[in-house]
């Protein structure tokens, strides 16, 4: 089995992933509010992030010079999966 290092897992625990997922799965709240809640949550947990901004379904942050896109809803999750698949070709 190959063990791979994950930069984002260095800063975001499994519990934090689940908390972020709970925020993003709230259906009666707009994505702008989810974006604010998620970034405030990460800041409160001490994640050393810089905010890049938000789009329709995802928001971007940098940690240690690496960019991460975090989904705000199911469409954003699909976008992340699609981008991951396409990045192999690019």
The first five atom37 places (N, CA, C, CB, O) and aatype in JSON, in Angstrom:
{
  "aatype": [20, 20, 20, 20, 20, 20, 20, 20, 20, 20, 20, 20, 20, 20, 20, 20, 20, 20, 20, 20, 20, 20, 20, 20, 20, 20, 20, 20, 20, 20, 20, 20, 20, 20, 20, 20, 20, 20, 20, 20, 20, 20, 20, 20, 20, 20, 20, 20, 20, 20, 20, 20, 20, 20, 20, 20, 20, 20, 20, 20, 20, 20, 20, 20, 20, 20, 20, 20, 20, 20, 20, 20, 20, 20, 20, 20, 20, 20, 20, 20, 20, 20, 20, 20, 20, 20, 20, 20, 20, 20],
  "atom_mask": [
    [1, 1, 1, 1, 1],
    [1, 1, 1, 1, 1],
    [1, 1, 1, 1, 1],
    [1, 1, 1, 1, 1],
    [1, 1, 1, 1, 1],
    [1, 1, 1, 1, 1],
    [1, 1, 1, 1, 1],
    [1, 1, 1, 1, 1],
    [1, 1, 1, 1, 1],
    [1, 1, 1, 1, 1],
    [1, 1, 1, 1, 1],
    [1, 1, 1, 1, 1],
    [1, 1, 1, 1, 1],
    [1, 1, 1, 1, 1],
    [1, 1, 1, 1, 1],
    [1, 1, 1, 1, 1],
    [1, 1, 1, 1, 1],
    [1, 1, 1, 1, 1],
    [1, 1, 1, 1, 1],
    [1, 1, 1, 1, 1],
    [1, 1, 1, 1, 1],
    [1, 1, 1, 1, 1],
    [1, 1, 1, 1, 1],
    [1, 1, 1, 1, 1],
    [1, 1, 1, 1, 1],
    [1, 1, 1, 1, 1],
    [1, 1, 1, 1, 1],
    [1, 1, 1, 1, 1],
    [1, 1, 1, 1, 1],
    [1, 1, 1, 1, 1],
    [1, 1, 1, 1, 1],
    [1, 1, 1, 1, 1],
    [1, 1, 1, 1, 1],
    [1, 1, 1, 1, 1],
    [1, 1, 1, 1, 1],
    [1, 1, 1, 1, 1],
    [1, 1, 1, 1, 1],
    [1, 1, 1, 1, 1],
    [1, 1, 1, 1, 1],
    [1, 1, 1, 1, 1],
    [1, 1, 1, 1, 1],
    [1, 1, 1, 1, 1],
    [1, 1, 1, 1, 1],
    [1, 1, 1, 1, 1],
    [1, 1, 1, 1, 1],
    [1, 1, 1, 1, 1],
    [1, 1, 1, 1, 1],
    [1, 1, 1, 1, 1],
    [1, 1, 1, 1, 1],
    [1, 1, 1, 1, 1],
    [1, 1, 1, 1, 1],
    [1, 1, 1, 1, 1],
    [1, 1, 1, 1, 1],
    [1, 1, 1, 1, 1],
    [1, 1, 1, 1, 1],
    [1, 1, 1, 1, 1],
    [1, 1, 1, 1, 1],
    [1, 1, 1, 1, 1],
    [1, 1, 1, 1, 1],
    [1, 1, 1, 1, 1],
    [1, 1, 1, 1, 1],
    [1, 1, 1, 1, 1],
    [1, 1, 1, 1, 1],
    [1, 1, 1, 1, 1],
    [1, 1, 1, 1, 1],
    [1, 1, 1, 1, 1],
    [1, 1, 1, 1, 1],
    [1, 1, 1, 1, 1],
    [1, 1, 1, 1, 1],
    [1, 1, 1, 1, 1],
    [1, 1, 1, 1, 1],
    [1, 1, 1, 1, 1],
    [1, 1, 1, 1, 1],
    [1, 1, 1, 1, 1],
    [1, 1, 1, 1, 1],
    [1, 1, 1, 1, 1],
    [1, 1, 1, 1, 1],
    [1, 1, 1, 1, 1],
    [1, 1, 1, 1, 1],
    [1, 1, 1, 1, 1],
    [1, 1, 1, 1, 1],
    [1, 1, 1, 1, 1],
    [1, 1, 1, 1, 1],
    [1, 1, 1, 1, 1],
    [1, 1, 1, 1, 1],
    [1, 1, 1, 1, 1],
    [1, 1, 1, 1, 1],
    [1, 1, 1, 1, 1],
    [1, 1, 1, 1, 1],
    [1, 1, 1, 1, 1]
  ],
  "atom_positions": [
    [[0.84, -1.19, 0.0], [0.0, 0.0, 0.0], [0.88, 1.24, 0.0], [-0.96, 0.0, 1.22], [1.86, 1.33, 0.75]],
    [[0.54, 2.2, -0.84], [1.28, 3.44, -0.92], [0.68, 4.44, 0.07], [1.25, 4.01, -2.36], [-0.53, 4.66, 0.08]],
    [[1.54, 5.04, 0.88], [1.1, 6.09, 1.8], [1.43, 7.43, 1.17], [1.76, 5.93, 3.2], [2.58, 7.69, 0.79]],
    [[0.43, 8.28, 1.07], [0.63, 9.6, 0.49], [0.37, 10.66, 1.54], [-0.29, 9.81, -0.73], [-0.53, 10.55, 2.37]],
    [[1.18, 11.68, 1.49], [1.05, 12.8, 2.4], [-0.02, 13.74, 1.85], [2.41, 13.54, 2.6], [-0.06, 14.01, 0.65]],
    [[-0.87, 14.23, 2.71], [-1.91, 15.17, 2.31], [-1.71, 16.47, 3.06], [-3.32, 14.6, 2.57], [-1.79, 16.51, 4.29]],
    [[-1.44, 17.53, 2.32], [-1.21, 18.83, 2.95], [-2.45, 19.33, 3.68], [-0.77, 19.86, 1.91], [-2.35, 19.85, 4.79]],
    [[-3.62, 19.18, 3.06], [-4.82, 19.71, 3.71], [-5.16, 18.93, 4.97], [-6.01, 19.66, 2.74], [-5.68, 19.5, 5.93]],
    [[-4.87, 17.62, 4.99], [-5.12, 16.83, 6.2], [-4.2, 17.24, 7.35], [-4.96, 15.34, 5.91], [-4.48, 16.92, 8.51]],
    [[-3.12, 17.92, 7.04], [-2.22, 18.43, 8.08], [-2.92, 19.52, 8.9], [-0.92, 18.99, 7.44], [-2.63, 19.7, 10.08]],
    [[-3.85, 20.23, 8.27], [-4.51, 21.36, 8.91], [-5.98, 21.13, 9.22], [-4.38, 22.56, 8.05], [-6.52, 21.77, 10.13]],
    [[-6.65, 20.24, 8.48], [-8.08, 20.03, 8.65], [-8.32, 18.57, 9.03], [-8.86, 20.41, 7.36], [-8.08, 17.66, 8.24]],
    [[-8.81, 18.37, 10.25], [-9.04, 17.02, 10.76], [-10.33, 16.44, 10.19], [-9.11, 17.04, 12.29], [-11.13, 17.14, 9.56]],
    [[-10.52, 15.15, 10.41], [-11.75, 14.49, 9.95], [-12.98, 15.11, 10.61], [-11.7, 12.98, 10.26], [-14.02, 15.27, 9.97]],
    [[-12.86, 15.46, 11.86], [-13.98, 16.12, 12.56], [-14.32, 17.46, 11.91], [-13.64, 16.33, 14.06], [-15.49, 17.81, 11.76]],
    [[-13.29, 18.19, 11.53], [-13.52, 19.48, 10.88], [-14.16, 19.29, 9.51], [-12.2, 20.25, 10.75], [-15.04, 20.07, 9.13]],
    [[-13.73, 18.26, 8.77], [-14.38, 17.95, 7.49], [-15.87, 17.72, 7.69], [-13.73, 16.72, 6.84], [-16.69, 18.24, 6.93]],
    [[-16.2, 16.94, 8.71], [-17.62, 16.64, 8.97], [-18.39, 17.9, 9.35], [-17.74, 15.6, 10.08], [-19.53, 18.08, 8.93]],
    [[-17.78, 18.76, 10.15], [-18.44, 20.01, 10.52], [-18.67, 20.9, 9.29], [-17.61, 20.77, 11.57], [-19.73, 21.5, 9.14]],
    [[-17.66, 20.97, 8.41], [-17.82, 21.75, 7.18], [-18.91, 21.15, 6.3], [-16.5, 21.82, 6.41], [-19.7, 21.87, 5.69]],
    [[-18.96, 19.82, 6.23], [-20.0, 19.15, 5.44], [-21.39, 19.49, 5.98], [-19.79, 17.63, 5.44], [-22.32, 19.73, 5.21]],
    [[-21.53, 19.5, 7.29], [-22.82, 19.85, 7.89], [-23.25, 21.26, 7.49], [-22.74, 19.74, 9.44], [-24.42, 21.51, 7.2]],
    [[-22.3, 22.17, 7.47], [-22.62, 23.55, 7.06], [-23.06, 23.57, 5.61], [-21.41, 24.48, 7.27], [-24.06, 24.21, 5.27]],
    [[-22.32, 22.89, 4.75], [-22.6, 22.95, 3.31], [-23.88, 22.22, 2.93], [-21.45, 22.38, 2.54], [-24.43, 22.46, 1.85]],
    [[-24.36, 21.34, 3.77], [-25.58, 20.58, 3.45], [-26.85, 21.26, 3.95], [-25.49, 19.19, 4.04], [-27.94, 20.72, 3.76]],
    [[-26.73, 22.42, 4.57], [-27.93, 23.17, 4.98], [-28.61, 23.68, 3.72], [-27.56, 24.35, 5.96], [-28.01, 24.44, 2.96]],
    [[-29.85, 23.29, 3.5], [-30.55, 23.61, 2.25], [-31.23, 24.97, 2.23], [-31.57, 22.57, 1.98], [-31.42, 25.55, 1.16]],
    [[-31.6, 25.49, 3.38], [-32.37, 26.73, 3.39], [-31.5, 27.97, 3.63], [-33.44, 26.66, 4.44], [-32.0, 29.01, 4.08]],
    [[-30.19, 27.85, 3.34], [-29.26, 28.96, 3.5], [-28.51, 29.16, 2.19], [-28.26, 28.7, 4.69], [-28.14, 28.18, 1.54]],
    [[-28.29, 30.4, 1.79], [-27.59, 30.66, 0.53], [-26.09, 30.39, 0.69], [-27.82, 32.12, 0.08], [-25.56, 30.36, 1.8]],
    [[-25.42, 30.19, -0.45], [-24.0, 29.84, -0.43], [-23.11, 30.96, 0.08], [-23.55, 29.45, -1.81], [-22.03, 30.69, 0.6]],
    [[-23.53, 32.21, -0.04], [-22.74, 33.31, 0.52], [-22.65, 33.19, 2.04], [-23.34, 34.67, 0.13], [-21.59, 33.43, 2.62]],
    [[-23.76, 32.83, 2.67], [-23.75, 32.64, 4.13], [-22.9, 31.42, 4.5], [-25.19, 32.48, 4.67], [-22.15, 31.47, 5.47]],
    [[-23.03, 30.35, 3.74], [-22.23, 29.15, 4.01], [-20.74, 29.47, 3.9], [-22.6, 28.02, 3.03], [-19.93, 29.0, 4.71]],
    [[-20.39, 30.26, 2.89], [-18.99, 30.66, 2.69], [-18.47, 31.4, 3.92], [-18.86, 31.56, 1.43], [-17.37, 31.11, 4.4]],
    [[-19.23, 32.34, 4.42], [-18.83, 33.11, 5.61], [-18.71, 32.19, 6.81], [-19.84, 34.23, 5.91], [-17.73, 32.26, 7.55]],
    [[-19.7, 31.32, 7.01], [-19.67, 30.4, 8.15], [-18.47, 29.46, 8.08], [-20.96, 29.59, 8.22], [-17.81, 29.22, 9.09]],
    [[-18.19, 28.93, 6.89], [-17.07, 27.99, 6.73], [-15.73, 28.68, 6.99], [-17.08, 27.38, 5.33], [-14.88, 28.12, 7.69]],
    [[-15.54, 29.86, 6.44], [-14.25, 30.54, 6.65], [-14.09, 30.96, 8.11], [-14.14, 31.77, 5.74], [-12.98, 30.88, 8.65]],
    [[-15.16, 31.4, 8.75], [-15.08, 31.75, 10.17], [-14.79, 30.52, 11.01], [-16.38, 32.43, 10.64], [-14.02, 30.57, 11.97]],
    [[-15.41, 29.41, 10.65], [-15.16, 28.15, 11.37], [-13.68, 27.77, 11.27], [-16.05, 27.0, 10.79], [-13.05, 27.44, 12.28]],
    [[-13.12, 27.81, 10.06], [-11.72, 27.45, 9.87], [-10.8, 28.39, 10.63], [-11.38, 27.46, 8.39], [-9.81, 27.96, 11.23]],
    [[-11.11, 29.68, 10.61], [-10.31, 30.64, 11.37], [-10.37, 30.36, 12.87], [-10.78, 32.08, 11.08], [-9.35, 30.4, 13.56]],
    [[-11.58, 30.07, 13.37], [-11.76, 29.78, 14.79], [-10.98, 28.54, 15.21], [-13.25, 29.58, 15.11], [-10.54, 28.44, 16.36]],
    [[-10.79, 27.6, 14.28], [-10.04, 26.38, 14.57], [-8.54, 26.56, 14.4], [-10.52, 25.25, 13.66], [-7.76, 25.63, 14.59]],
    [[-8.14, 27.78, 14.03], [-6.72, 28.08, 13.93], [-6.05, 27.66, 12.63], [-6.02, 27.43, 15.04], [-4.82, 27.57, 12.56]],
    [[-6.84, 27.42, 11.59], [-6.26, 27.06, 10.3], [-5.62, 28.32, 9.71], [-7.36, 26.47, 9.32], [-6.28, 29.35, 9.58]],
    [[-4.32, 28.25, 9.36], [-3.61, 29.44, 8.87], [-3.9, 29.7, 7.39], [-2.1, 29.27, 9.07], [-3.06, 29.47, 6.52]],
    [[-5.09, 30.18, 7.12], [-5.53, 30.33, 5.74], [-5.57, 31.77, 5.3], [-6.89, 29.73, 5.57], [-5.64, 32.69, 6.11]],
    [[-5.51, 31.94, 4.0], [-5.79, 33.22, 3.37], [-6.96, 32.96, 2.43], [-4.53, 33.81, 2.61], [-6.98, 31.98, 1.7]],
    [[-7.92, 33.85, 2.46], [-9.12, 33.68, 1.65], [-8.88, 34.2, 0.24], [-10.33, 34.39, 2.3], [-8.42, 35.33, 0.06]],
    [[-9.2, 33.37, -0.74], [-9.12, 33.79, -2.13], [-10.44, 34.37, -2.61], [-8.72, 32.61, -3.01], [-10.45, 35.27, -3.45]],
    [[-11.55, 33.86, -2.09], [-12.87, 34.33, -2.48], [-13.8, 33.17, -2.76], [-12.77, 35.23, -3.71], [-13.42, 32.0, -2.62]],
    [[-15.02, 33.51, -3.16], [-15.99, 32.46, -3.42], [-16.6, 32.61, -4.81], [-17.1, 32.47, -2.35], [-16.63, 33.7, -5.38]],
    [[-17.06, 31.49, -5.31], [-17.78, 31.45, -6.57], [-19.2, 31.03, -6.3], [-17.1, 30.51, -7.59], [-19.71, 31.21, -5.2]],
    [[-19.84, 30.46, -7.29], [-21.23, 30.05, -7.14], [-21.37, 28.86, -6.2], [-21.82, 29.7, -8.49], [-22.27, 28.83, -5.36]],
    [[-20.48, 27.86, -6.34], [-20.64, 26.61, -5.61], [-19.44, 26.22, -4.74], [-20.9, 25.51, -6.57], [-19.49, 25.23, -4.02]],
    [[-18.36, 27.01, -4.82], [-17.15, 26.69, -4.06], [-16.47, 27.97, -3.59], [-16.17, 25.85, -4.91], [-16.76, 29.06, -4.09]],
    [[-15.57, 27.82, -2.62], [-14.73, 28.95, -2.25], [-13.28, 28.49, -2.18], [-15.18, 29.56, -0.88], [-13.0, 27.3, -1.98]],
    [[-12.37, 29.44, -2.36], [-10.96, 29.11, -2.39], [-10.21, 29.71, -1.22], [-10.35, 29.56, -3.68], [-10.5, 30.83, -0.78]],
    [[-9.25, 28.95, -0.73], [-8.35, 29.42, 0.32], [-6.94, 28.98, -0.05], [-8.77, 28.86, 1.73], [-6.75, 28.08, -0.87]],
    [[-5.96, 29.63, 0.54], [-4.59, 29.14, 0.44], [-4.08, 28.82, 1.83], [-3.67, 30.18, -0.28], [-4.4, 29.5, 2.81]],
    [[-3.28, 27.77, 1.89], [-2.58, 27.38, 3.11], [-1.16, 27.05, 2.68], [-3.29, 26.15, 3.84], [-0.95, 26.19, 1.82]],
    [[-0.19, 27.72, 3.27], [1.22, 27.5, 2.93], [1.49, 27.62, 1.44], [1.66, 26.13, 3.42], [2.33, 26.9, 0.9]],
    [[0.79, 28.53, 0.77], [1.03, 28.75, -0.64], [0.31, 27.8, -1.57], [2.46, 28.68, -0.9], [0.47, 27.9, -2.79]],
    [[-0.48, 26.87, -1.05], [-1.25, 25.94, -1.86], [-2.72, 26.35, -1.85], [-1.08, 24.49, -1.34], [-3.26, 26.7, -0.8]],
    [[-3.34, 26.3, -3.01], [-4.75, 26.67, -3.12], [-5.64, 25.45, -2.93], [-5.04, 27.33, -4.47], [-5.34, 24.36, -3.4]],
    [[-6.74, 25.66, -2.22], [-7.73, 24.62, -2.01], [-9.1, 25.18, -2.34], [-7.69, 24.09, -0.54], [-9.42, 26.32, -2.01]],
    [[-9.91, 24.37, -3.01], [-11.29, 24.76, -3.32], [-12.21, 23.88, -2.51], [-11.59, 24.65, -4.86], [-12.14, 22.65, -2.57]],
    [[-13.09, 24.51, -1.76], [-14.0, 23.8, -0.86], [-15.42, 24.0, -1.35], [-13.84, 24.29, 0.62], [-15.85, 25.13, -1.59]],
    [[-16.13, 22.9, -1.5], [-17.5, 22.94, -2.01], [-18.45, 23.55, -1.0], [-17.97, 21.53, -2.39], [-18.3, 23.36, 0.21]],
    [[-19.43, 24.29, -1.51], [-20.47, 24.88, -0.67], [-21.8, 24.16, -0.8], [-20.64, 26.35, -1.03], [-22.72, 24.42, -0.02]],
    [[-21.92, 23.26, -1.77], [-23.15, 22.5, -1.97], [-22.83, 21.28, -2.84], [-24.26, 23.38, -2.64], [-21.67, 21.04, -3.18]],
    [[-23.85, 20.51, -3.18], [-23.64, 19.29, -3.97], [-23.04, 19.6, -5.33], [-24.95, 18.54, -4.15], [-22.2, 18.84, -5.82]],
    [[-23.45, 20.7, -5.95], [-22.88, 21.07, -7.25], [-21.39, 21.37, -7.12], [-23.61, 22.29, -7.83], [-20.61, 21.02, -8.0]],
    [[-20.99, 22.0, -6.04], [-19.58, 22.26, -5.8], [-18.78, 20.99, -5.61], [-19.42, 23.15, -4.59], [-17.62, 20.91, -6.02]],
    [[-19.39, 19.99, -4.99], [-18.72, 18.7, -4.82], [-18.49, 18.04, -6.18], [-19.55, 17.77, -3.91], [-17.44, 17.45, -6.43]],
    [[-19.48, 18.14, -7.04], [-19.34, 17.61, -8.4], [-18.25, 18.37, -9.14], [-20.69, 17.7, -9.18], [-17.43, 17.76, -9.83]],
    [[-18.23, 19.69, -8.99], [-17.19, 20.5, -9.63], [-15.79, 20.08, -9.16], [-17.41, 21.99, -9.32], [-14.87, 20.0, -9.97]],
    [[-15.64, 19.82, -7.86], [-14.35, 19.39, -7.33], [-13.93, 18.05, -7.93], [-14.4, 19.29, -5.8], [-12.77, 17.88, -8.33]],
    [[-14.85, 17.11, -8.0], [-14.53, 15.8, -8.57], [-14.15, 15.94, -10.05], [-15.72, 14.83, -8.41], [-13.2, 15.32, -10.51]],
    [[-14.9, 16.73, -10.77], [-14.64, 16.93, -12.19], [-13.27, 17.58, -12.4], [-15.75, 17.79, -12.83], [-12.5, 17.16, -13.27]],
    [[-12.97, 18.59, -11.62], [-11.68, 19.27, -11.75], [-10.53, 18.32, -11.43], [-11.62, 20.5, -10.84], [-9.49, 18.36, -12.08]],
    [[-10.71, 17.48, -10.42], [-9.68, 16.51, -10.06], [-9.43, 15.55, -11.22], [-10.09, 15.73, -8.79], [-8.28, 15.24, -11.54]],
    [[-10.49, 15.08, -11.85], [-10.34, 14.17, -13.0], [-9.66, 14.87, -14.17], [-11.7, 13.64, -13.44], [-8.78, 14.29, -14.8]],
    [[-10.04, 16.1, -14.45], [-9.47, 16.83, -15.58], [-8.02, 17.24, -15.33], [-10.29, 18.06, -15.87], [-7.24, 17.38, -16.28]],
    [[-7.66, 17.43, -14.06], [-6.31, 17.91, -13.76], [-5.23, 16.9, -14.18], [-6.18, 18.21, -12.27], [-4.1, 17.3, -14.45]],
    [[-5.56, 15.63, -14.24], [-4.6, 14.63, -14.69], [-4.19, 14.89, -16.13], [-5.18, 13.22, -14.55], [-3.02, 14.73, -16.49]],
    [[-5.15, 15.29, -16.96], [-4.86, 15.57, -18.37], [-4.12, 16.88, -18.54], [-6.15, 15.6, -19.18], [-3.28, 17.02, -19.43]],
    [[-4.44, 17.86, -17.68], [-3.81, 19.17, -17.8], [-2.41, 19.15, -17.23], [-4.64, 20.23, -17.09], [-1.72, 20.17, -17.25]]
  ]
}
